[in-house]
C-alpha cells in the first residue's frame, strides 16, 4: 500500500483530539491542568427505544462514603476523574468521554496488555480470521446479545455501525483501508479491504469502533443532536442513568448484559468530574472517592507503603518527543542533531519532568506498543561526544541559537525545558524557551518557514495500538506539507521501510516488525528528533476496591465491570 492513502484523513481529526485531550493528559502528571468542557450542555433527555433517559439537568447525586453495599442499597463505586464530555455520540466521540463510552458501548474485540497469553479478548465477536492476502476479514458474532434499547446484535447492526464510523466518525481514518463491509448471515460480518491492513488492531480501537444500535443510528441520521439529549444505545455492562454537565455521570448496570452479573460487581458507578488532581486526592483520602484516576505525581509516592492501598506503576501509551527543524541551519546537519541528542540529560529530565515516573524512550514508539523494540538504540548524555561532533560539523564552540517551543499548559514540559537550555549552554548553544498554547504552537509550526521554531516539544500517543502506522508514519514520514512531521525531515530510505512495514502488518507481522526496527535505527541515527521518555501510568487503588485492571492500550478508559467491593 501507499501510506498516503490513509493519512490525509487522519490529520485534521487527530489534531482536534490532541487539542481536546492534551490538558487532561497533563492532569494525569500534574495537579494544575484544566479539563475541556463540552461546548453545549444537554438540557433534556430522550430514551432510545423506551429505556429511561439520562437526565442532563439532575442535581448532583450524593456520593456514599464507602464502596461496599449496604443491606438497603446497591454496591456503588465512587470515582473522581478529569474526563468530561465533548459529545455523547459514540460515532463522533474522539476525546475524554471514552471513559464512559468504554463502559456503555463495546467493540468487536479488545486488545490485551503486553505479556498476556492471548493477544485479544473476544467481545462482540467470538472469532475472526483474515484471508491469506489480508484483503478480506471475517468476524463471527456473539449470539444472544442485545442493545440497551432492546434491539438484537446482528451482522447488519455491525455493518451499519462501522459504515457510520468510516463515513463520519471522529476517528474515521482508522477505517481508511475498508472498501466494503457486508452481512454474510445474521452473525457473520465480512470486510473487503482496498489494501492489506490489520483489522484486528483497528476493530479493537478505543475510538471509532463502537457497535451501536441501528435504531439509534437511524435516529441520529435524522437528528444530528440525537445523542446529545443523553441517549445511549450500546451493548456494554452499564447504561447511562443520569448526567449533570461538568459535574457527574451516573452509570447503572444493564440487567440484560450478555456477560451476566453472577459474582461480585458494582451495580452503579458515580463519576465526579474533577479537573484538579489535588482535589481528587482529597476526595480519595477523605473517602468521598473509591477511585481517583488522576493523582498528583508529586504526591503519589506517599501511597507506596500505605497498607490500605495497592500502588499501580505501569507503562503507558504516551511519550515525549522533541523535533529539530531540519530545514534550518545548522540543524540540517545530522552531526549537529546527533551532538544535541548526546547533550540531553535524559535521567534528569525523567526525574524532574516526570517526577521519576518515566523510562527513557527507544525512538518514538512507547514500550509495549507495536512495533516497539529493545533493538532500537538510545542516546545517553555524553557532553564530550557532543562537543566532538559539533567540532566535526564546524561548530566547535557552538555559537548558534535555538528557539524552543512547548505547550504552555503542559507542566511536565515546563519542568524539563530548562534542563535542555542548561545542557545546550555547556556546548555554547543559546536556547530561548517560548511557552505558547498548544494550538498556537501547532499552527506556528505548520506556518511560514521563517516563523517556525527550531525545536518543538510534543507529548504524543497513537490513536490505536499500532504505533508503526501512526507514530513512525505521522511524525517522521516525508510529507509535502507539515502536519505531524514537525522536524520537516525527508528520508526516502526511511519512508520505504515504513511504507513496506505498513503493507506487511496484516499478513506478515514479523517481517513488518523487522522493517520497522530498521526504520527506527535509521531514525535514531539521523536524529531529526530527540526521544525523551515514555510516561508511566501511576495511581493508588484502595484495597476496599477489588478487580482493578490496567490496560495501556486504552489510556482514556477504565473498565468498571471487572471491579467489585473487596471481600
ABEGO torsion letter per residue (X at the ends): XBAAAAAAAAAAAAAAAAAAAAAAAAAAABAABBBBBBABBBABBBBBGGBBBBBAABBBBBBBABABBBAABBBBBBBBBABBBABABAAABABAAAAAAAAABBBABBBBBBGBABABBBBABABBBBBAAGABBBBBBBBGBBBAAGBBBBAAAAAAAAAAAAAABAAAAAAAABABBBBABAABBBBBBABBBBAAAAAABABGABBBBAAAAAAAAABAAAAAAGBBBBABABBBABBBBGABBBBBBBAABAAEABEBBBABBBBBBBABAAAAAAAAAAGABABBABBBAAAAAAAAABAABBBBBBBBABBBBBBBBAABOAAABAAAAAAAAAABBAAAAAAAAAGGBBBBBBEABBBGBOABBAABBBBBBBAAAAAAAAAAAGBAAEGBBBBBBBBAABAAAAAAAAAAAAAAAAAGBBBBBBBBBAAAAAAAAABBAAABBABBBBBBBBABBBAAABAAAAAABBBABBAABAAGBBBAAAAAAAAAAAAAAAABAAAAAAAAAAAAAAAAAAGABBBABBBBBBBBBBAABBGBBBBAABAABBBAAABBBBX
